[in-house]
């Protein structure tokens, strides 16, 4: 588990506040810089607490490996992202609002049926929690259940990254 610093990197910040408004942690075997998918939790006021699972901002080699796994194992990919338990905890499923390529990735056809997913630059599911949910007595249970529901998705990504 990795805890993220509360201090901002003020070299590139215009905001004079030296601290972040959120407390965050990641659960990734090997630490936050490991080449693996994992789970991330942030606690923040104003309904901005969230739980995420996946691989965010992967390296070019990791992107290529994930795209190849999606292309070659598309049935398994769809089973994982359309799993009812995953969708119960992460109703928006795979975050399609993440940065994307404007054209097909090198080596993939423009008519590839998996193109919407192959163009993604990050691969994760996430959900926001209201302040009431984050302060509720069942919050930890909800986070643990969300992590359990996302485990097959994270395993798919780690298989692609050869990080099982």
N, CA, C and O atoms as a DFTB+ gen file, in Angstrom:
656 C
 N C O
     1  1       0.844      -1.174       0.000
     2  2       0.000       0.000       0.000
     3  2       0.890       1.238       0.000
     4  3       1.912       1.284       0.684
     5  1       0.492       2.220      -0.763
     6  2       1.235       3.481      -0.829
     7  2       0.308       4.622      -0.443
     8  3      -0.815       4.716      -0.940
     9  1       0.777       5.480       0.435
    10  2       0.036       6.679       0.790
    11  2       0.608       7.826      -0.027
    12  3       1.824       7.985      -0.127
    13  1      -0.274       8.620      -0.605
    14  2       0.177       9.733      -1.420
    15  2       0.373      10.961      -0.546
    16  3      -0.381      11.179       0.402
    17  1       1.375      11.757      -0.861
    18  2       1.713      12.933      -0.074
    19  2       0.602      13.973      -0.074
    20  3      -0.127      14.123      -1.055
    21  1       0.485      14.676       1.020
    22  2      -0.482      15.766       1.123
    23  2       0.067      17.057       0.534
    24  3      -0.695      17.955       0.175
    25  1       1.399      17.150       0.436
    26  2       2.015      18.354      -0.114
    27  2       1.889      18.357      -1.628
    28  3       2.036      17.321      -2.276
    29  1       1.618      19.519      -2.179
    30  2       1.600      19.672      -3.625
    31  2       3.029      19.852      -4.124
    32  3       3.918      20.269      -3.381
    33  1       3.224      19.533      -5.376
    34  2       4.484      19.852      -6.034
    35  2       4.319      21.283      -6.523
    36  3       3.773      21.516      -7.602
    37  1       4.790      22.243      -5.731
    38  2       4.484      23.645      -6.016
    39  2       5.363      24.271      -7.094
    40  3       5.238      25.463      -7.373
    41  1       6.245      23.489      -7.701
    42  2       7.063      24.044      -8.777
    43  2       6.214      24.428      -9.983
    44  3       6.558      25.352     -10.720
    45  1       5.103      23.717     -10.183
    46  2       4.279      24.002     -11.359
    47  2       2.851      24.408     -10.985
    48  3       1.969      24.426     -11.843
    49  1       2.625      24.728      -9.737
    50  2       1.286      25.081      -9.267
    51  2       1.111      26.593      -9.200
    52  3       2.004      27.311      -8.750
    53  1      -0.036      27.066      -9.647
    54  2      -0.346      28.485      -9.490
    55  2      -1.155      28.728      -8.224
    56  3      -1.245      29.859      -7.747
    57  1      -1.745      27.665      -7.680
    58  2      -2.515      27.763      -6.453
    59  2      -1.547      27.935      -5.275
    60  3      -0.632      27.127      -5.118
    61  1      -1.730      28.976      -4.441
    62  2      -0.792      29.204      -3.339
    63  2      -0.944      28.200      -2.195
    64  3      -0.056      28.104      -1.348
    65  1      -2.038      27.457      -2.150
    66  2      -2.252      26.481      -1.082
    67  2      -1.208      25.362      -1.186
    68  3      -1.095      24.734      -2.239
    69  1      -0.438      25.099      -0.114
    70  2       0.637      24.100      -0.215
    71  2       0.159      22.654      -0.070
    72  3       0.935      21.730      -0.319
    73  1      -1.097      22.434       0.326
    74  2      -1.577      21.085       0.571
    75  2      -2.689      20.705      -0.405
    76  3      -3.459      21.552      -0.859
    77  1      -2.753      19.424      -0.713
    78  2      -3.858      18.898      -1.510
    79  2      -5.095      18.861      -0.627
    80  3      -4.992      18.835       0.599
    81  1      -6.258      18.857      -1.254
    82  2      -7.506      18.773      -0.492
    83  2      -7.947      17.332      -0.320
    84  3      -9.027      17.082       0.215
    85  1      -7.143      16.386      -0.758
    86  2      -7.539      14.989      -0.639
    87  2      -6.427      14.174       0.020
    88  3      -5.250      14.533      -0.010
    89  1      -6.850      13.077       0.605
    90  2      -5.937      12.087       1.160
    91  2      -6.086      10.855       0.291
    92  3      -7.191      10.334       0.138
    93  1      -5.003      10.388      -0.275
    94  2      -5.111       9.269      -1.194
    95  2      -4.157       8.145      -0.878
    96  3      -3.114       8.338      -0.253
    97  1      -4.545       6.956      -1.329
    98  2      -3.684       5.794      -1.175
    99  2      -3.894       4.858      -2.355
   100  3      -4.930       4.879      -3.020
   101  1      -2.894       4.050      -2.590
   102  2      -2.973       3.067      -3.656
   103  2      -2.624       1.695      -3.121
   104  3      -1.769       1.554      -2.248
   105  1      -3.279       0.703      -3.641
   106  2      -3.013      -0.678      -3.263
   107  2      -2.548      -1.396      -4.520
   108  3      -3.349      -1.902      -5.306
   109  1      -1.231      -1.425      -4.684
   110  2      -0.614      -2.023      -5.861
   111  2       0.572      -2.846      -5.381
   112  3       1.506      -2.295      -4.798
   113  1       0.555      -4.164      -5.616
   114  2       1.737      -4.946      -5.230
   115  2       2.983      -4.383      -5.904
   116  3       2.995      -4.172      -7.117
   117  1       4.005      -4.147      -5.139
   118  2       5.225      -3.579      -5.675
   119  2       5.305      -2.074      -5.518
   120  3       6.327      -1.476      -5.854
   121  1       4.248      -1.446      -5.014
   122  2       4.268      -0.006      -4.788
   123  2       3.700       0.794      -5.933
   124  3       3.344       0.251      -6.979
   125  1       3.622       2.086      -5.722
   126  2       2.936       2.958      -6.675
   127  2       3.619       3.058      -8.025
   128  3       2.973       3.452      -8.996
   129  1       4.889       2.723      -8.131
   130  2       5.587       2.801      -9.416
   131  2       5.716       1.437     -10.088
   132  3       6.386       1.313     -11.113
   133  1       5.086       0.422      -9.522
   134  2       5.128      -0.914     -10.122
   135  2       4.356      -0.910     -11.442
   136  3       3.383      -0.174     -11.604
   137  1       4.796      -1.723     -12.358
   138  2       4.133      -1.821     -13.661
   139  2       2.985      -2.811     -13.559
   140  3       2.992      -3.872     -14.183
   141  1       2.005      -2.438     -12.760
   142  2       0.843      -3.294     -12.499
   143  2      -0.406      -2.431     -12.383
   144  3      -0.337      -1.234     -12.103
   145  1      -1.526      -3.058     -12.601
   146  2      -2.803      -2.421     -12.315
   147  2      -3.068      -2.571     -10.821
   148  3      -2.527      -3.468     -10.176
   149  1      -3.896      -1.696     -10.278
   150  2      -4.180      -1.759      -8.856
   151  2      -5.424      -0.979      -8.493
   152  3      -6.266      -0.696      -9.346
   153  1      -5.535      -0.634      -7.224
   154  2      -6.718       0.007      -6.656
   155  2      -6.286       1.308      -5.989
   156  3      -5.215       1.384      -5.387
   157  1      -7.125       2.323      -6.103
   158  2      -6.793       3.652      -5.576
   159  2      -8.014       4.240      -4.882
   160  3      -9.136       4.142      -5.377
   161  1      -7.774       4.848      -3.731
   162  2      -8.837       5.464      -2.948
   163  2      -8.396       6.870      -2.579
   164  3      -7.262       7.081      -2.149
   165  1      -9.295       7.829      -2.750
   166  2      -9.023       9.209      -2.345
   167  2     -10.194       9.710      -1.531
   168  3     -11.351       9.515      -1.903
   169  1      -9.893      10.353      -0.422
   170  2     -10.911      10.966       0.427
   171  2     -10.768      12.471       0.304
   172  3      -9.693      13.030       0.520
   173  1     -11.869      13.115      -0.046
   174  2     -11.844      14.549      -0.308
   175  2     -13.210      15.133       0.018
   176  3     -14.219      14.444      -0.127
   177  1     -13.264      16.382       0.452
   178  2     -14.568      16.993       0.757
   179  2     -15.349      17.309      -0.516
   180  3     -14.853      17.152      -1.631
   181  1     -16.571      17.754      -0.313
   182  2     -17.445      18.218      -1.396
   183  2     -17.806      17.119      -2.385
   184  3     -17.928      17.373      -3.583
   185  1     -17.978      15.897      -1.885
   186  2     -18.413      14.803      -2.751
   187  2     -17.388      14.368      -3.768
   188  3     -17.750      13.817      -4.808
   189  1     -16.125      14.597      -3.502
   190  2     -15.069      14.263      -4.446
   191  2     -14.223      13.065      -4.002
   192  3     -13.110      12.884      -4.498
   193  1     -14.726      12.258      -3.089
   194  2     -14.029      11.029      -2.713
   195  2     -14.278       9.995      -3.799
   196  3     -15.368       9.940      -4.368
   197  1     -13.269       9.172      -4.091
   198  2     -13.449       8.196      -5.153
   199  2     -12.658       6.925      -4.908
   200  3     -11.700       6.888      -4.135
   201  1     -13.104       5.880      -5.607
   202  2     -12.423       4.590      -5.652
   203  2     -12.200       4.281      -7.119
   204  3     -13.123       4.400      -7.924
   205  1     -10.998       3.887      -7.474
   206  2     -10.659       3.530      -8.853
   207  2      -9.916       2.205      -8.861
   208  3      -9.278       1.817      -7.883
   209  1     -10.020       1.525      -9.994
   210  2      -9.284       0.276     -10.185
   211  2      -8.854       0.206     -11.640
   212  3      -9.659       0.416     -12.547
   213  1      -7.581      -0.091     -11.854
   214  2      -7.087      -0.215     -13.215
   215  2      -5.651       0.210     -13.329
   216  3      -4.912       0.248     -12.345
   217  1      -5.258       0.535     -14.561
   218  2      -3.905       1.030     -14.842
   219  2      -4.049       2.395     -15.482
   220  3      -4.598       2.521     -16.576
   221  1      -3.557       3.414     -14.801
   222  2      -3.719       4.785     -15.235
   223  2      -2.373       5.322     -15.715
   224  3      -1.345       5.098     -15.076
   225  1      -2.386       6.019     -16.823
   226  2      -1.191       6.564     -17.482
   227  2      -0.075       5.525     -17.608
   228  3       1.025       5.730     -17.096
   229  1      -0.356       4.422     -18.282
   230  2       0.687       3.409     -18.487
   231  2       1.765       3.911     -19.443
   232  3       1.543       4.843     -20.217
   233  1       2.916       3.289     -19.377
   234  2       4.004       3.604     -20.293
   235  2       3.626       3.139     -21.702
   236  3       2.687       2.358     -21.852
   237  1       4.335       3.600     -22.734
   238  2       4.028       3.130     -24.089
   239  2       4.085       1.602     -24.231
   240  3       3.251       1.018     -24.923
   241  1       5.048       0.960     -23.591
   242  2       5.136      -0.507     -23.663
   243  2       3.937      -1.163     -22.971
   244  3       3.403      -2.159     -23.460
   245  1       3.518      -0.602     -21.836
   246  2       2.348      -1.132     -21.134
   247  2       1.079      -0.926     -21.959
   248  3       0.226      -1.810     -22.039
   249  1       0.969       0.251     -22.571
   250  2      -0.183       0.517     -23.446
   251  2      -0.255      -0.508     -24.563
   252  3      -1.324      -1.050     -24.843
   253  1       0.858      -0.772     -25.191
   254  2       0.889      -1.744     -26.286
   255  2       0.465      -3.123     -25.797
   256  3      -0.279      -3.820     -26.487
   257  1       0.928      -3.525     -24.614
   258  2       0.577      -4.837     -24.070
   259  2      -0.912      -4.925     -23.743
   260  3      -1.551      -5.937     -24.030
   261  1      -1.462      -3.877     -23.148
   262  2      -2.893      -3.876     -22.813
   263  2      -3.727      -3.899     -24.085
   264  3      -4.695      -4.653     -24.178
   265  1      -3.366      -3.090     -25.052
   266  2      -4.107      -3.074     -26.324
   267  2      -4.055      -4.433     -27.009
   268  3      -5.060      -4.902     -27.545
   269  1      -2.898      -5.058     -26.992
   270  2      -2.775      -6.379     -27.611
   271  2      -3.674      -7.386     -26.904
   272  3      -4.324      -8.201     -27.558
   273  1      -3.720      -7.337     -25.572
   274  2      -4.577      -8.263     -24.815
   275  2      -6.051      -8.018     -25.132
   276  3      -6.817      -8.970     -25.279
   277  1      -6.452      -6.755     -25.238
   278  2      -7.839      -6.437     -25.598
   279  2      -8.145      -6.971     -26.991
   280  3      -9.210      -7.545     -27.219
   281  1      -7.221      -6.784     -27.916
   282  2      -7.427      -7.221     -29.294
   283  2      -7.512      -8.745     -29.391
   284  3      -8.414      -9.272     -30.042
   285  1      -6.580      -9.458     -28.748
   286  2      -6.534     -10.918     -28.843
   287  2      -7.541     -11.622     -27.946
   288  3      -7.974     -12.732     -28.258
   289  1      -7.917     -11.001     -26.851
   290  2      -8.836     -11.623     -25.881
   291  2     -10.074     -10.758     -25.707
   292  3     -10.483     -10.473     -24.582
   293  1     -10.666     -10.343     -26.809
   294  2     -11.785      -9.396     -26.729
   295  2     -12.987      -9.977     -25.987
   296  3     -13.668      -9.245     -25.268
   297  1     -13.265     -11.270     -26.141
   298  2     -14.399     -11.859     -25.425
   299  2     -14.182     -11.777     -23.917
   300  3     -15.087     -11.415     -23.165
   301  1     -12.969     -12.119     -23.489
   302  2     -12.651     -12.050     -22.063
   303  2     -12.679     -10.605     -21.570
   304  3     -13.171     -10.335     -20.474
   305  1     -12.162      -9.687     -22.361
   306  2     -12.188      -8.263     -22.025
   307  2     -13.623      -7.803     -21.781
   308  3     -13.899      -7.144     -20.779
   309  1     -14.537      -8.143     -22.688
   310  2     -15.936      -7.721     -22.540
   311  2     -16.605      -8.399     -21.351
   312  3     -17.427      -7.788     -20.668
   313  1     -16.254      -9.666     -21.099
   314  2     -16.807     -10.328     -19.910
   315  2     -16.399      -9.578     -18.648
   316  3     -17.199      -9.415     -17.727
   317  1     -15.170      -9.132     -18.612
   318  2     -14.673      -8.449     -17.414
   319  2     -15.301      -7.062     -17.246
   320  3     -15.710      -6.710     -16.140
   321  1     -15.385      -6.276     -18.311
   322  2     -15.902      -4.911     -18.146
   323  2     -17.424      -4.851     -18.114
   324  3     -18.000      -3.829     -17.738
   325  1     -18.074      -5.936     -18.506
   326  2     -19.537      -5.970     -18.467
   327  2     -20.063      -6.847     -17.336
   328  3     -21.260      -7.127     -17.275
   329  1     -19.184      -7.278     -16.449
   330  2     -19.567      -8.123     -15.326
   331  2     -20.594      -7.401     -14.450
   332  3     -20.351      -6.264     -14.043
   333  1     -21.735      -8.031     -14.150
   334  2     -22.773      -7.362     -13.349
   335  2     -22.285      -6.882     -11.980
   336  3     -22.704      -5.824     -11.511
   337  1     -21.413      -7.643     -11.346
   338  2     -20.915      -7.224     -10.024
   339  2     -20.024      -5.986     -10.163
   340  3     -20.092      -5.081      -9.331
   341  1     -19.202      -5.941     -11.192
   342  2     -18.377      -4.760     -11.440
   343  2     -19.270      -3.546     -11.684
   344  3     -19.032      -2.472     -11.131
   345  1     -20.291      -3.720     -12.507
   346  2     -21.182      -2.610     -12.844
   347  2     -22.034      -2.166     -11.651
   348  3     -22.472      -1.017     -11.594
   349  1     -22.265      -3.066     -10.709
   350  2     -23.014      -2.688      -9.508
   351  2     -22.205      -1.695      -8.671
   352  3     -22.764      -0.764      -8.091
   353  1     -20.905      -1.893      -8.614
   354  2     -20.041      -1.013      -7.815
   355  2     -19.469       0.148      -8.619
   356  3     -19.145       1.195      -8.058
   357  1     -19.344      -0.034      -9.926
   358  2     -18.794       0.995     -10.824
   359  2     -19.771       1.160     -11.991
   360  3     -19.507       0.665     -13.087
   361  1     -20.897       1.849     -11.769
   362  2     -21.968       1.905     -12.772
   363  2     -21.556       2.482     -14.126
   364  3     -22.179       2.170     -15.141
   365  1     -20.521       3.313     -14.155
   366  2     -20.095       3.892     -15.432
   367  2     -19.148       2.985     -16.194
   368  3     -18.712       3.334     -17.292
   369  1     -18.820       1.830     -15.637
   370  2     -17.934       0.843     -16.257
   371  2     -16.592       1.466     -16.613
   372  3     -16.096       2.333     -15.893
   373  1     -16.010       1.032     -17.710
   374  2     -14.699       1.524     -18.133
   375  2     -14.798       3.006     -18.460
   376  3     -15.684       3.430     -19.202
   377  1     -13.881       3.790     -17.899
   378  2     -13.910       5.243     -18.058
   379  2     -13.514       5.629     -19.479
   380  3     -12.335       5.645     -19.830
   381  1     -14.523       5.938     -20.283
   382  2     -14.286       6.319     -21.674
   383  2     -13.994       7.821     -21.793
   384  3     -13.742       8.313     -22.893
   385  1     -14.026       8.544     -20.681
   386  2     -13.694       9.972     -20.720
   387  2     -12.190      10.191     -20.541
   388  3     -11.710      11.324     -20.586
   389  1     -11.461       9.110     -20.342
   390  2     -10.002       9.206     -20.216
   391  2      -9.409       9.690     -21.537
   392  3     -10.050       9.569     -22.581
   393  1      -8.198      10.232     -21.503
   394  2      -7.558      10.670     -22.754
   395  2      -7.506       9.534     -23.772
   396  3      -7.293       8.371     -23.428
   397  1      -7.708       9.907     -25.031
   398  2      -7.741       8.916     -26.103
   399  2      -6.957       9.404     -27.305
   400  3      -6.726      10.600     -27.482
   401  1      -6.558       8.454     -28.120
   402  2      -5.970       8.785     -29.409
   403  2      -7.065       9.277     -30.337
   404  3      -8.226       8.907     -30.167
   405  1      -6.725      10.095     -31.303
   406  2      -7.719      10.542     -32.285
   407  2      -7.792       9.580     -33.458
   408  3      -8.798       9.534     -34.167
   409  1      -6.721       8.807     -33.666
   410  2      -6.691       7.829     -34.750
   411  2      -6.402       6.454     -34.161
   412  3      -6.008       6.348     -33.000
   413  1      -6.593       5.408     -34.948
   414  2      -6.274       4.068     -34.425
   415  2      -4.804       3.963     -34.025
   416  3      -3.945       4.579     -34.656
   417  1      -4.513       3.190     -32.984
   418  2      -3.113       2.994     -32.614
   419  2      -2.364       2.295     -33.751
   420  3      -2.959       1.557     -34.536
   421  1      -1.081       2.530     -33.827
   422  2      -0.262       1.917     -34.871
   423  2      -0.427       0.400     -34.828
   424  3      -0.299      -0.223     -33.774
   425  1      -0.711      -0.180     -35.987
   426  2      -0.850      -1.627     -36.093
   427  2      -2.283      -2.128     -36.005
   428  3      -2.524      -3.327     -36.144
   429  1      -3.241      -1.231     -35.777
   430  2      -4.646      -1.636     -35.675
   431  2      -5.457      -0.965     -36.777
   432  3      -5.235       0.198     -37.113
   433  1      -6.389      -1.710     -37.326
   434  2      -7.209      -1.217     -38.434
   435  2      -8.243      -0.227     -37.940
   436  3      -8.686      -0.286     -36.793
   437  1      -8.622       0.684     -38.824
   438  2      -9.628       1.698     -38.492
   439  2     -11.007       1.076     -38.287
   440  3     -11.875       1.700     -37.676
   441  1     -11.227      -0.143     -38.786
   442  2     -12.525      -0.794     -38.628
   443  2     -12.491      -1.912     -37.577
   444  3     -13.398      -2.744     -37.525
   445  1     -11.449      -1.929     -36.746
   446  2     -11.347      -2.929     -35.680
   447  2     -12.530      -2.743     -34.733
   448  3     -12.771      -1.629     -34.267
   449  1     -13.275      -3.816     -34.438
   450  2     -14.447      -3.668     -33.554
   451  2     -14.097      -3.212     -32.134
   452  3     -14.961      -2.709     -31.417
   453  1     -12.858      -3.383     -31.734
   454  2     -12.434      -2.975     -30.386
   455  2     -11.825      -1.578     -30.370
   456  3     -11.292      -1.148     -29.347
   457  1     -11.899      -0.869     -31.486
   458  2     -11.225       0.419     -31.621
   459  2     -11.558       1.429     -30.512
   460  3     -10.651       2.116     -30.041
   461  1     -12.825       1.548     -30.077
   462  2     -13.089       2.532     -29.004
   463  2     -12.248       2.283     -27.749
   464  3     -11.860       3.233     -27.069
   465  1     -11.963       1.024     -27.438
   466  2     -11.171       0.703     -26.254
   467  2      -9.681       0.756     -26.558
   468  3      -8.882       1.109     -25.690
   469  1      -9.306       0.410     -27.775
   470  2      -7.894       0.427     -28.150
   471  2      -7.330       1.846     -28.189
   472  3      -6.124       2.033     -28.035
   473  1      -8.177       2.831     -28.390
   474  2      -7.728       4.223     -28.467
   475  2      -7.500       4.858     -27.093
   476  3      -6.931       5.945     -27.002
   477  1      -7.938       4.192     -26.033
   478  2      -7.763       4.738     -24.685
   479  2      -6.287       4.798     -24.301
   480  3      -5.483       3.984     -24.757
   481  1      -5.939       5.778     -23.452
   482  2      -4.584       5.900     -22.932
   483  2      -4.502       5.514     -21.457
   484  3      -3.404       5.395     -20.914
   485  1      -5.640       5.319     -20.804
   486  2      -5.734       4.821     -19.436
   487  2      -6.874       3.831     -19.391
   488  3      -7.848       3.959     -20.133
   489  1      -6.755       2.838     -18.516
   490  2      -7.745       1.772     -18.466
   491  2      -8.195       1.575     -17.030
   492  3      -7.535       0.882     -16.256
   493  1      -9.313       2.182     -16.676
   494  2      -9.766       2.065     -15.309
   495  2     -11.254       2.259     -15.149
   496  3     -11.931       2.838     -15.999
   497  1     -11.736       1.762     -14.043
   498  2     -13.113       1.993     -13.620
   499  2     -13.040       2.851     -12.367
   500  3     -12.050       2.809     -11.636
   501  1     -14.066       3.613     -12.125
   502  2     -14.064       4.466     -10.944
   503  2     -15.457       4.896     -10.566
   504  3     -16.397       4.813     -11.356
   505  1     -15.564       5.355      -9.343
   506  2     -16.835       5.892      -8.867
   507  2     -16.581       6.933      -7.799
   508  3     -15.612       6.857      -7.044
   509  1     -17.470       7.901      -7.753
   510  2     -17.425       8.945      -6.732
   511  2     -18.293       8.547      -5.548
   512  3     -19.253       7.791      -5.693
   513  1     -17.944       9.061      -4.384
   514  2     -18.752       8.890      -3.181
   515  2     -19.144      10.271      -2.681
   516  3     -18.321      11.186      -2.656
   517  1     -20.388      10.417      -2.287
   518  2     -20.819      11.667      -1.666
   519  2     -20.187      11.753      -0.276
   520  3     -19.679      10.760       0.244
   521  1     -20.222      12.931       0.310
   522  2     -19.697      13.078       1.667
   523  2     -20.449      12.189       2.646
   524  3     -19.850      11.616       3.556
   525  1     -21.761      12.073       2.463
   526  2     -22.568      11.229       3.348
   527  2     -22.137       9.768       3.236
   528  3     -22.049       9.069       4.246
   529  1     -21.867       9.298       2.007
   530  2     -21.416       7.922       1.825
   531  2     -20.037       7.721       2.455
   532  3     -19.803       6.719       3.131
   533  1     -19.126       8.671       2.234
   534  2     -17.760       8.544       2.748
   535  2     -17.716       8.583       4.273
   536  3     -16.816       8.002       4.880
   537  1     -18.666       9.253       4.890
   538  2     -18.700       9.341       6.347
   539  2     -19.606       8.283       6.973
   540  3     -19.702       8.193       8.197
   541  1     -20.267       7.485       6.143
   542  2     -21.199       6.475       6.629
   543  2     -20.487       5.308       7.298
   544  3     -19.316       5.042       7.028
   545  1     -21.217       4.607       8.181
   546  2     -20.605       3.496       8.909
   547  2     -20.244       2.314       8.016
   548  3     -19.429       1.479       8.408
   549  1     -20.834       2.225       6.824
   550  2     -20.557       1.099       5.932
   551  2     -19.560       1.442       4.820
   552  3     -19.385       0.669       3.878
   553  1     -18.907       2.607       4.936
   554  2     -18.012       3.046       3.859
   555  2     -16.882       2.052       3.599
   556  3     -16.616       1.708       2.447
   557  1     -16.223       1.595       4.641
   558  2     -15.114       0.659       4.463
   559  2     -15.607      -0.625       3.812
   560  3     -14.936      -1.179       2.941
   561  1     -16.768      -1.099       4.227
   562  2     -17.332      -2.304       3.606
   563  2     -17.613      -2.075       2.126
   564  3     -17.404      -2.972       1.309
   565  1     -18.083      -0.890       1.776
   566  2     -18.365      -0.569       0.368
   567  2     -17.083      -0.516      -0.451
   568  3     -17.053      -0.970      -1.595
   569  1     -16.028       0.036       0.132
   570  2     -14.741       0.096      -0.568
   571  2     -14.197      -1.322      -0.775
   572  3     -13.749      -1.658      -1.871
   573  1     -14.234      -2.145       0.260
   574  2     -13.736      -3.521       0.153
   575  2     -14.552      -4.297      -0.888
   576  3     -13.987      -5.048      -1.683
   577  1     -15.867      -4.117      -0.886
   578  2     -16.715      -4.800      -1.877
   579  2     -16.409      -4.307      -3.288
   580  3     -16.418      -5.093      -4.236
   581  1     -16.137      -3.012      -3.432
   582  2     -15.776      -2.466      -4.739
   583  2     -14.459      -3.032      -5.241
   584  3     -14.321      -3.347      -6.423
   585  1     -13.497      -3.161      -4.346
   586  2     -12.202      -3.748      -4.722
   587  2     -12.390      -5.204      -5.139
   588  3     -11.815      -5.650      -6.132
   589  1     -13.196      -5.941      -4.378
   590  2     -13.449      -7.349      -4.728
   591  2     -14.136      -7.463      -6.088
   592  3     -13.817      -8.356      -6.874
   593  1     -15.079      -6.560      -6.367
   594  2     -15.783      -6.588      -7.648
   595  2     -14.851      -6.249      -8.810
   596  3     -15.038      -6.743      -9.922
   597  1     -13.856      -5.411      -8.556
   598  2     -12.926      -4.990      -9.609
   599  2     -11.756      -5.951      -9.783
   600  3     -10.977      -5.809     -10.726
   601  1     -11.625      -6.899      -8.913
   602  2     -10.467      -7.792      -8.976
   603  2     -10.329      -8.513     -10.323
   604  3      -9.220      -8.554     -10.856
   605  1     -11.399      -9.084     -10.903
   606  2     -11.235      -9.726     -12.214
   607  2     -10.750      -8.756     -13.296
   608  3      -9.974      -9.141     -14.171
   609  1     -11.200      -7.508     -13.238
   610  2     -10.757      -6.496     -14.199
   611  2      -9.261      -6.218     -14.021
   612  3      -8.517      -6.171     -15.001
   613  1      -8.827      -6.037     -12.790
   614  2      -7.418      -5.772     -12.504
   615  2      -6.564      -6.986     -12.900
   616  3      -5.456      -6.821     -13.409
   617  1      -7.070      -8.187     -12.671
   618  2      -6.336      -9.389     -13.082
   619  2      -6.182      -9.453     -14.600
   620  3      -5.136      -9.872     -15.096
   621  1      -7.208      -9.045     -15.339
   622  2      -7.109      -9.009     -16.805
   623  2      -5.970      -8.083     -17.221
   624  3      -5.142      -8.443     -18.058
   625  1      -5.935      -6.894     -16.635
   626  2      -4.882      -5.941     -16.969
   627  2      -3.507      -6.462     -16.580
   628  3      -2.549      -6.305     -17.338
   629  1      -3.398      -7.073     -15.422
   630  2      -2.105      -7.585     -14.983
   631  2      -1.655      -8.786     -15.818
   632  3      -0.455      -9.018     -15.968
   633  1      -2.595      -9.544     -16.355
   634  2      -2.237     -10.599     -17.303
   635  2      -1.622      -9.972     -18.547
   636  3      -0.614     -10.458     -19.060
   637  1      -2.223      -8.906     -19.025
   638  2      -1.670      -8.200     -20.189
   639  2      -0.280      -7.664     -19.892
   640  3       0.593      -7.677     -20.759
   641  1      -0.073      -7.198     -18.684
   642  2       1.214      -6.625     -18.298
   643  2       2.214      -7.691     -17.824
   644  3       3.333      -7.371     -17.423
   645  1       1.793      -8.959     -17.876
   646  2       2.618     -10.086     -17.432
   647  2       3.062      -9.881     -15.993
   648  3       4.209     -10.145     -15.631
   649  1       2.123      -9.402     -15.179
   650  2       2.456      -9.072     -13.784
   651  2       1.611      -9.861     -12.802
   652  3       1.392      -9.403     -11.680
   653  1       1.139     -11.011     -13.182
   654  2       0.304     -11.796     -12.275
   655  2       1.006     -12.174     -11.010
   656  3       0.422     -12.837     -10.154
